[in-house]
């Protein structure tokens, strides 16, 4: 294995004697799916698995820690969600598929999950819930894994079809119940033999069942129940009946059982508090809960991958910081992360004893690298690069920018600068994030870097309503769609102009999901700011979008109530909907949308396109067949990136400059 300092030399850069401003990599290089993802160690650390691209084909790899291949399996264009281990031999592969659900549902498409189990030793494959007449072959959550005797079992949520009598007396099958306008799809808990696929029903789901916690010995420790209509929730011990451990009412969110507490005789639950999500430690023997993290916290829990037990915390921020309760493990983690100075580092997987870890680095001049760290030998070996064709000379430097909104609110944003150019009076791409309950970090962003490589400064503002800065900033976004959330974005661009970094007369706005809405609002609600706008899967009609949410979840469901509260006064929704203001658009617009989008339906772009054409405004459209909301397929990502880059270059071209040599990094 490579020593830490030797491994780091691969990504830390070196003197470049040729001009930095060579021809930038084509958009396809940035639009490809990452060259490697989901690197996960087995509990012992003796083997690890990941998905990687090799010669244009995606494969699942399982290797020993000394890099001897055990499994190499093609997975084609399947949409991968995650990999998890059950012991040393069973790898659980979580997938997502977009399906047409037919006329009996209020939505036409749904994103459904499936799981297959790979027995590494036997080289055998089974699918969870396949070939069972009474169980839907869709997986609704994984709730643990356990070894009982010499056999491994996984615990999954499944839908059982029950016999019911139809109106004509014929026997039919159903797995749904209704309560007013809220439809419940009852989910039961099944134990699945990970070698044979055989099922055993462990617990029947009640109306409003919201999940279970299964212990490392296969016992059901607790279950959560939520009434979607009233918001009332309960956490009960055991699989049925049992002691009431906690209850409450959360009209804007549910209750989740997160895992086992630090002591081993309590459980962790999360629910909505006055200042946001609260995580509590709840004794199984009864007694008051102890607040672990309150709504103001920007921390999250670290849990043992095998048992689900709480073992530490990670502080969210520009650079994550980790604290392990075990002093010995804490020392190991700190030593591993210190080996990558100057890079943004994240701990993504670890063995039970923390003697081996997978660390992900990016930023500085690294487009993303997975490392296999060995504490005993004080070494790190690169597993692979996420964007191997984006070299140090192509990497646009990234940093955080502090600024203030017009009302004085302190905000931050991510600035990506073009490599090798004079950092003054640059053309600008403003790129608000999706969510809006999310944030951008100072690492490698493939969309931002594709623009930066072509000479643009790219600004990603963490406006009010963003996550990662505490409840106060997040809640400041309530009712501010099309208002202060929007002006926060342009206020950040104005600060960059004040510093002389960008030329505001040469700016476009580009965004995905909520960012797509903000891009449309930037040229309809706002004026005179942008030369063009690109909306990828953006919301254009808020009343119609809210109706879609109600059809999907129920008009009185927890999720729909949350959206209504965040959007604010319903009487103003039409006035902040870009489709209603299409006649006021003051710049060309590109609309991009996937046909299989189940988060923001494609009719949101259809409405905007028709409104713009009716108003005689310049609009272009790209519809992506087979594309979901997250562009998990490579062909759709590349098509989106090529179209959006070409559109911005058309309406906001970069001035040619003379290349300048680099002194190295």
C-alpha positions in Angstrom: 0.0 0.0 0.0 1.1 3.6 -0.5 2.3 5.6 2.4 0.2 8.6 3.3 2.6 11.2 1.8 3.2 9.1 -1.3 -0.6 8.7 -1.9 -1.2 12.3 -1.4 1.3 13.2 -4.1 -1.1 11.7 -6.6 -3.7 14.5 -6.0 -1.8 17.3 -4.5 -0.5 18.5 -7.8 2.8 19.5 -9.3 4.4 22.3 -11.3 2.8 22.7 -14.7 5.1 24.0 -17.3 2.5 24.2 -20.1 -0.2 26.9 -20.3 -3.1 26.3 -18.0 -5.6 27.5 -20.5 -5.6 24.5 -22.8 -8.8 23.4 -24.5 -11.1 22.5 -21.6 -12.5 18.9 -21.3 -15.7 18.5 -23.1 -19.0 18.6 -21.1 -19.2 14.8 -21.4 -16.3 14.4 -19.1 -18.1 16.3 -16.3 -21.5 14.8 -17.2 -20.4 11.1 -16.9 -21.5 9.3 -13.8 -18.7 9.3 -11.2 -16.0 6.8 -12.0 -16.4 5.2 -8.6 -19.2 5.4 -6.0 -20.4 3.7 -2.8 -17.2 2.3 -1.5 -18.1 0.3 1.6 -16.0 -1.9 3.9 -17.3 -5.1 5.3 -17.5 -5.2 9.2 -14.1 -6.8 9.5 -12.5 -4.5 7.0 -11.1 -7.5 5.2 -13.1 -6.8 2.0 -14.8 -3.9 0.4 -17.3 -3.2 -2.4 -17.9 -0.3 -4.8 -19.4 0.6 -8.1 -17.0 1.7 -10.8 -16.9 2.5 -14.5 -14.5 0.5 -16.6 -14.2 0.9 -20.4 -17.7 2.5 -20.4 -19.4 -0.3 -18.5 -20.6 0.0 -14.8 -19.7 -2.9 -12.6 -20.0 -4.0 -9.0 -16.6 -4.9 -7.6 -15.9 -6.8 -4.4 -12.2 -7.0 -3.4 -10.2 -8.2 -0.5 -8.3 -5.5 1.5 -5.2 -6.4 -0.4 -7.0 -5.9 -3.7 -7.7 -9.4 -4.8 -10.9 -9.5 -6.8 -13.7 -11.7 -5.4 -16.7 -10.5 -7.6 -16.8 -8.4 -10.7 -20.4 -8.1 -11.9 -21.9 -5.8 -14.6 -24.9 -3.8 -13.5 -25.7 -1.9 -16.7 -27.7 1.3 -16.3 -29.5 0.3 -13.1 -30.0 3.2 -10.7 -28.0 2.4 -7.6 -29.0 3.9 -4.2 -26.7 2.2 -1.7 -24.6 -0.8 -0.8 -24.8 -2.3 2.7 -23.1 -5.4 4.3 -24.7 -8.2 6.4 -21.7 -9.9 7.9 -18.7 -10.7 5.6 -20.5 -12.6 2.9 -23.8 -10.9 2.1 -23.8 -7.6 0.2 -27.2 -5.9 -0.1 -27.6 -3.8 -3.2 -30.3 -1.1 -3.1 -31.8 0.0 -6.5 -34.4 2.4 -7.7 -36.8 2.1 -10.7 -39.3 4.5 -12.1 -42.6 2.7 -12.9 -45.9 3.7 -14.4 -48.5 2.9 -11.8 -51.7 3.1 -13.9 -55.0 4.9 -13.7 -55.9 3.7 -10.2 -53.5 6.1 -8.6 -53.5 9.9 -8.4 -50.0 10.1 -9.8 -48.9 8.4 -13.0 -45.4 7.5 -12.0 -43.6 6.4 -8.8 -40.0 5.8 -7.8 -39.8 2.3 -6.3 -37.0 0.5 -4.5 -35.7 -3.0 -4.8 -32.9 -4.9 -3.2 -30.8 -7.9 -4.3 -28.5 -9.9 -2.1 -25.1 -11.0 -3.4 -23.6 -13.9 -1.5 -19.9 -13.2 -2.1 -18.7 -16.6 -1.0 -21.2 -18.7 -2.9 -21.4 -16.2 -5.8 -25.2 -16.4 -5.6 -27.8 -13.8 -6.3 -31.3 -13.4 -4.9 -33.9 -10.6 -5.1 -35.9 -9.6 -2.0 -39.7 -10.3 -2.3 -39.3 -11.9 -5.8 -41.6 -14.8 -6.7 -44.0 -14.4 -3.8 -47.6 -14.1 -4.9 -48.9 -12.2 -1.8 -46.0 -9.7 -1.4 -45.3 -6.8 -3.7 -41.8 -7.1 -5.1 -41.0 -3.5 -3.9 -38.9 -2.9 -0.8 -40.3 -0.2 1.6 -37.3 0.2 3.9 -34.6 -1.9 5.4 -34.7 -2.2 9.2 -31.6 -4.2 10.1 -29.8 -7.5 9.6 -29.0 -10.3 12.1 -27.2 -13.6 12.3 -29.3 -16.2 14.0 -27.4 -19.5 14.4 -25.3 -19.8 11.3 -27.7 -18.0 9.0 -28.0 -14.3 8.1 -31.3 -12.6 7.8 -32.4 -9.1 6.6 -35.4 -7.3 7.8 -37.4 -5.4 5.1 -40.7 -3.5 4.8 -43.1 -5.2 2.4 -46.6 -4.9 1.2 -48.8 -7.9 1.8 -51.8 -8.3 -0.5 -54.9 -9.2 1.7 -58.0 -10.9 0.3 -61.0 -8.5 0.1 -64.4 -8.9 -1.4 -65.1 -6.7 -4.4 -68.4 -5.0 -5.1 -69.4 -7.9 -7.4 -68.5 -10.5 -4.7 -65.3 -11.6 -6.4 -62.2 -12.0 -4.3 -59.7 -9.2 -4.9 -56.4 -8.3 -3.3 -55.5 -5.0 -1.7 -52.7 -3.5 0.4 -54.2 0.0 0.9 -56.5 1.7 3.4 -57.9 5.2 3.4 -58.6 7.7 6.1 -60.5 10.5 4.5 -58.4 11.8 1.7 -55.2 10.2 3.0 -54.3 6.8 1.5 -52.2 4.4 3.5 -50.2 1.6 1.9 -49.8 -0.7 4.8 -46.2 -2.0 5.2 -45.5 -5.2 7.1 -42.1 -6.3 8.5 -40.6 -9.4 6.9 -37.5 -11.4 7.8 -35.7 -12.6 4.6 -33.3 -15.4 4.5 -30.3 -13.9 2.7 -29.3 -17.2 1.1 -32.6 -18.6 0.0 -34.9 -15.5 -0.1 -37.5 -17.4 2.1 -39.8 -15.0 4.0 -41.2 -15.0 7.5 -43.8 -12.3 8.5 -42.4 -10.8 11.7 -44.9 -8.0 12.4 -48.1 -6.7 10.8 -48.2 -3.0 10.0 -51.0 -1.0 11.5 -52.7 2.0 9.8 -50.0 4.6 9.8 -47.0 2.3 10.6 -43.9 4.2 10.1 -41.1 1.8 10.7 -39.4 -0.6 13.1 -36.1 -1.0 14.9 -34.6 -4.5 14.7 -31.7 -5.3 17.1 -28.5 -7.2 16.1 -30.0 -10.4 17.5 -33.1 -10.2 15.2 -35.5 -9.0 17.9 -37.9 -6.1 17.2 -37.0 -3.5 19.7 -39.5 -0.8 18.8 -42.0 0.5 16.2 -43.2 3.9 15.2 -46.8 4.9 14.2 -47.9 8.1 12.7 -51.4 9.4 11.9 -50.8 11.3 8.7 -54.1 13.2 9.1 -53.8 14.4 12.7 -50.0 14.4 13.1 -50.3 12.3 16.2 -47.4 9.8 16.6 -46.4 7.0 19.0 -43.3 4.9 19.6 -44.1 1.5 21.1 -41.8 -1.2 22.4 -41.7 -4.6 20.6 -43.3 -5.7 17.4 -46.9 -5.5 18.5 -48.7 -4.2 21.6 -45.9 -3.4 24.0 -45.2 -0.3 26.2 -45.8 3.2 25.0 -42.3 4.8 25.1 -43.1 8.2 23.7 -45.9 10.1 21.9 -46.5 13.5 20.5 -48.0 15.5 17.7 -46.0 16.7 14.7 -48.3 18.2 12.0 -45.3 19.1 9.8 -43.2 15.9 10.1 -43.3 12.3 11.3 -41.4 10.4 13.9 -38.4 8.2 13.0 -36.6 5.5 15.0 -33.0 6.1 14.2 -31.2 3.3 16.1 -29.9 2.2 19.4 -28.6 4.7 22.0 -25.0 5.0 23.2 -25.7 2.9 26.4 -27.3 0.0 24.4 -30.5 0.1 26.6 -32.2 3.0 24.9 -33.3 4.0 21.4 -32.9 7.2 19.4 -35.9 8.9 17.9 -36.3 12.1 15.8 -39.3 14.3 15.5 -40.3 17.9 14.9 -39.7 20.4 17.8 -40.3 24.1 18.1 -37.0 24.9 16.5 -36.8 22.1 14.0 -35.9 18.4 14.2 -35.1 17.1 17.6 -33.2 13.8 18.3 -33.9 12.2 21.6 -32.4 9.3 23.6 -35.4 7.2 24.9 -34.9 4.6 27.7 -36.5 1.2 26.8 -37.3 0.7 30.5 -39.4 3.9 30.6 -38.6 7.3 31.9 -38.0 10.7 30.3 -36.3 11.2 27.0 -32.9 13.0 26.9 -32.4 15.5 24.1 -29.4 14.6 22.1 -29.6 17.3 19.3 -32.0 20.1 19.2 -33.4 22.0 16.2 -30.6 24.5 16.2 -27.8 21.9 15.8 -25.9 21.4 12.6 -24.6 18.0 13.8 -25.7 14.5 12.9 -25.2 11.1 14.5 -22.6 8.5 13.6 -24.0 5.0 14.0 -22.4 1.6 14.0 -23.0 0.1 10.5 -23.6 -3.4 12.0 -25.7 -2.7 15.1 -27.1 0.8 14.5 -25.8 1.9 17.9 -24.9 5.6 18.4 -21.1 5.8 18.5 -20.3 9.5 17.7 -21.3 12.7 16.0 -20.3 14.6 12.9 -20.5 18.4 12.7 -21.7 19.6 9.4 -19.8 22.5 7.9 -17.5 23.5 5.0 -15.2 20.8 6.4 -16.9 18.1 8.5 -15.5 17.3 11.9 -15.9 13.9 13.6 -16.1 12.9 17.3 -16.2 9.3 18.3 -17.2 8.3 21.9 -14.5 5.6 22.0 -11.2 7.5 22.7 -9.2 4.9 20.7 -11.4 5.1 17.7 -11.5 8.9 17.9 -7.7 9.0 17.7 -7.8 6.7 14.7 -10.3 8.9 12.8 -8.5 12.1 13.5 -5.2 10.5 12.3 -6.8 9.3 9.1 -8.3 12.7 8.2 -5.2 14.7 9.1 -3.4 12.8 6.4 -5.1 14.9 3.7 -4.3 18.5 4.6 -6.0 21.2 2.5 -8.7 18.9 1.1 -12.3 18.5 2.1 -12.4 15.0 3.7 -15.3 12.8 4.6 -15.4 9.5 6.4 -17.7 7.3 4.3 -17.1 3.7 5.7 -15.2 1.9 8.4 -14.5 -1.5 9.9 -15.9 -2.3 13.3 -12.6 -1.7 15.0 -11.8 1.4 12.9 -8.5 -0.1 11.8 -9.5 0.3 8.2 -11.5 3.2 6.8 -12.7 4.6 3.5 -12.1 8.4 3.2 -13.4 10.6 0.4 -11.4 13.7 -0.5 -12.2 16.6 -2.9 -11.5 20.3 -3.3 -8.2 22.1 -3.8 -7.2 20.3 -7.0 -8.9 17.0 -6.5 -12.2 16.2 -8.3 -12.9 13.4 -5.9 -10.9 10.4 -4.7 -11.8 7.4 -2.5 -9.0 6.2 -0.3 -8.6 2.9 1.6 -6.8 3.8 4.9 -5.0 1.3 7.0 -4.3 2.5 10.5 -1.9 -0.3 11.4 0.5 0.3 8.5 -0.2 4.1 8.5 -0.9 4.0 4.8 -3.6 5.0 2.3 -4.3 3.6 -1.1 -6.4 5.3 -3.7 -9.4 3.1 -4.6 -10.3 5.3 -7.5 -11.2 8.8 -8.8 -14.7 10.0 -9.3 -13.8 12.1 -12.3 -10.4 10.7 -13.5 -10.4 12.8 -16.7 -10.6 16.1 -14.8 -7.0 16.7 -13.8 -5.5 19.3 -11.5 -5.0 21.8 -14.4 -8.7 21.6 -15.2 -9.9 22.1 -11.6 -11.4 25.5 -10.9 -10.4 26.8 -7.4 -13.3 26.8 -4.9 -13.8 29.0 -1.8 -16.5 30.3 0.5 -17.7 33.9 0.2 -19.3 35.8 3.1 -21.9 38.4 2.3 -25.0 40.1 3.7 -28.5 40.2 2.3 -30.3 43.5 1.8 -31.9 43.2 5.2 -28.6 42.5 6.9 -28.9 38.7 7.3 -25.4 37.1 7.2 -25.1 34.5 4.4 -22.4 32.4 2.7 -22.0 31.0 -0.7 -19.6 28.8 -2.8 -17.5 30.5 -5.5 -15.8 28.4 -8.2 -13.4 30.3 -10.3 -12.1 29.4 -13.8 -8.6 27.8 -13.8 -5.7 29.9 -15.1 -7.6 33.1 -15.8 -7.3 36.6 -14.3 -9.9 36.6 -11.5 -11.4 40.0 -12.4 -14.6 41.0 -14.2 -15.4 37.5 -15.1 -18.7 36.4 -16.7 -20.9 34.8 -14.1 -23.2 31.8 -13.7 -25.4 32.0 -10.6 -26.4 28.5 -9.6 -28.9 28.3 -6.6 -29.2 24.8 -5.1 -32.2 22.5 -5.0 -34.3 21.6 -2.0 -34.6 24.3 -0.9 -33.7 22.5 2.3 -30.1 21.8 1.3 -26.8 23.6 1.0 -23.7 23.8 -1.2 -20.2 22.9 0.0 -16.7 24.0 -1.2 -15.9 20.8 -3.0 -16.1 19.5 -6.5 -19.4 20.1 -8.2 -19.6 18.7 -11.7 -22.0 21.2 -13.1 -20.2 24.2 -11.6 -16.8 22.9 -12.7 -18.0 22.4 -16.3 -18.8 26.1 -16.5 -15.7 27.2 -14.7 -13.5 25.2 -17.2 -15.0 27.4 -19.9 -14.1 30.7 -18.2 -17.1 31.4 -16.0 -17.2 32.3 -12.3 -19.9 30.1 -10.7 -21.7 31.3 -7.5 -23.8 28.9 -5.4 -25.5 30.9 -2.7 -26.7 29.3 0.5 -29.7 31.6 0.8 -32.2 31.7 3.7 -34.2 28.5 3.8 -31.0 26.5 3.3 -30.0 23.6 5.6 -26.6 23.3 7.4 -26.6 26.6 9.2 -29.1 25.9 12.0 -32.9 26.3 12.3 -32.9 30.1 12.4 -31.6 30.4 8.8 -33.7 27.6 7.6 -36.9 28.9 9.1 -36.1 32.4 7.8 -37.1 31.0 4.4 -40.8 30.4 5.4 -43.1 32.4 3.1 -40.1 33.8 1.2 -40.3 32.0 -2.1 -40.0 34.6 -4.8 -39.2 37.2 -2.2 -36.1 37.3 0.2 -35.0 33.8 -0.8 -34.8 35.2 -4.3 -33.1 38.5 -3.5 -30.6 36.6 -1.3 -29.3 35.1 -4.5 -28.8 38.3 -6.4 -27.4 40.0 -3.3 -24.6 37.5 -3.3 -23.9 38.2 -7.0 -23.8 41.9 -6.2 -21.2 41.3 -3.5 -18.9 39.5 -6.0 -19.3 42.5 -8.4 -18.4 44.9 -5.6 -15.2 42.9 -5.0 -14.4 43.2 -8.8 -14.5 39.4 -9.3 -17.5 39.4 -11.7 -19.1 41.6 -14.3 -22.9 41.7 -13.4 -23.7 42.7 -17.0 -22.6 39.3 -18.1 -24.6 36.9 -15.8 -26.9 33.9 -16.4 -28.8 32.0 -13.7 -28.9 28.2 -13.8 -30.6 25.8 -11.4 -32.2 22.4 -10.7 -35.4 21.6 -8.8 -35.9 24.6 -6.4 -32.9 26.1 -8.1 -34.8 25.7 -11.4 -37.7 27.7 -9.9 -35.2 30.4 -8.7 -33.7 30.5 -12.3 -37.2 31.2 -13.7 -38.0 33.7 -11.0 -34.7 35.5 -11.8 -36.0 36.5 -15.2 -39.7 36.9 -14.4 -40.1 38.2 -10.9 -36.8 40.0 -11.1 -35.6 42.0 -14.1 -32.4 43.4 -15.6 -30.1 40.9 -13.8 -29.5 37.9 -16.1 -28.8 37.4 -19.8 -30.3 33.9 -19.8 -31.9 31.3 -17.5 -31.7 27.5 -17.4 -34.3 25.6 -15.4 -33.7 21.9 -14.9 -36.8 20.3 -13.3 -38.0 23.6 -12.0 -41.4 24.5 -10.4 -43.2 27.1 -12.5 -46.8 27.0 -11.1 -47.0 26.8 -7.3 -50.8 26.2 -7.0 -50.6 23.3 -9.5 -47.5 21.9 -7.8 -49.2 22.0 -4.4 -52.2 20.1 -6.0 -49.8 17.5 -7.3 -48.3 17.0 -3.8 -51.8 16.6 -2.4 -52.6 14.0 -5.0 -49.4 12.1 -4.2 -49.5 12.2 -0.4 -53.0 13.3 0.5 -54.2 16.9 0.8 -54.0 16.6 4.6 -50.8 14.6 4.9 -47.8 15.6 7.0 -45.7 16.4 3.9 -48.4 18.5 2.2 -48.9 20.5 5.4 -45.2 21.1 5.7 -45.0 22.5 2.1 -48.0 24.7 2.7 -46.4 26.2 5.8 -43.1 26.8 4.1 -44.7 28.4 1.0 -46.7 30.8 3.1 -49.8 32.7 2.3 -51.6 30.8 -0.5 -53.1 34.0 -1.9 -49.6 35.0 -3.2 -48.7 31.8 -4.9 -50.0 32.7 -8.2 -48.2 36.0 -8.1 -44.8 34.3 -7.5 -45.4 31.6 -10.1 -43.1 32.1 -13.2 -45.7 30.6 -15.5 -48.1 33.3 -14.5 -45.5 35.9 -15.3 -44.2 34.6 -18.5 -45.1 37.8 -20.4 -42.6 39.6 -18.1 -39.6 37.3 -18.9 -36.7 39.5 -19.9 -34.2 36.9 -21.1 -34.1 33.7 -23.1 -35.0 30.5 -21.1 -34.0 26.9 -21.5 -36.3 24.3 -19.9 -34.9 20.8 -19.2 -37.1 18.1 -17.7 -37.0 14.3 -17.4 -40.1 12.3 -18.4 -39.7 10.1 -15.4 -39.5 12.9 -12.8 -41.6 11.9 -9.8 -40.7 14.9 -7.6 -41.4 17.8 -9.9 -43.8 16.6 -12.6 -42.9 17.4 -16.2 -46.1 19.4 -16.7 -44.4 22.2 -14.7 -42.0 22.7 -17.7 -44.9 22.1 -20.1 -46.9 24.9 -18.6 -43.9 27.3 -18.6 -43.0 26.5 -22.2 -46.6 27.1 -23.4 -46.9 30.4 -21.4 -43.6 31.7 -22.8 -44.6 30.8 -26.4 -48.0 32.4 -26.0 -46.3 35.5 -24.8 -43.8 35.5 -27.7 -40.8 35.0 -25.5 -37.7 33.1 -26.5 -37.7 29.6 -25.0 -35.9 26.4 -25.8 -36.8 23.0 -24.5 -35.1 19.6 -23.9 -37.1 16.7 -22.7 -35.1 13.8 -21.4 -36.6 10.3 -22.0 -36.0 8.0 -19.1 -34.7 10.7 -16.9 -35.7 10.9 -13.2 -35.4 13.9 -10.9 -31.8 13.2 -10.0 -30.5 12.3 -13.4 -29.1 8.9 -12.1 -28.6 7.7 -15.7 -25.4 8.8 -17.4 -26.9 9.6 -20.8 -29.4 12.0 -19.3 -26.8 13.8 -17.2 -24.6 14.3 -20.3 -27.5 15.5 -22.4 -28.5 18.0 -19.7 -24.9 19.3 -19.3 -24.2 19.7 -23.0 -27.5 21.6 -23.6 -27.1 23.9 -20.6 -23.5 24.8 -21.2 -24.2 25.4 -24.9 -27.2 27.7 -24.0 -25.2 29.8 -21.6 -22.3 30.1 -24.1 -24.7 31.2 -26.7 -26.2 34.1 -24.7 -23.3 34.9 -22.4 -20.1 34.1 -24.2 -16.7 34.2 -22.6 -14.2 36.7 -23.9 -11.1 35.0 -25.3 -8.0 35.6 -23.2 -4.3 34.9 -23.6 -3.2 31.8 -21.7 -0.8 32.3 -18.8 1.7 29.7 -17.5 1.1 28.3 -14.0 3.7 28.3 -11.3 2.3 25.0 -10.0 0.2 24.2 -7.1 
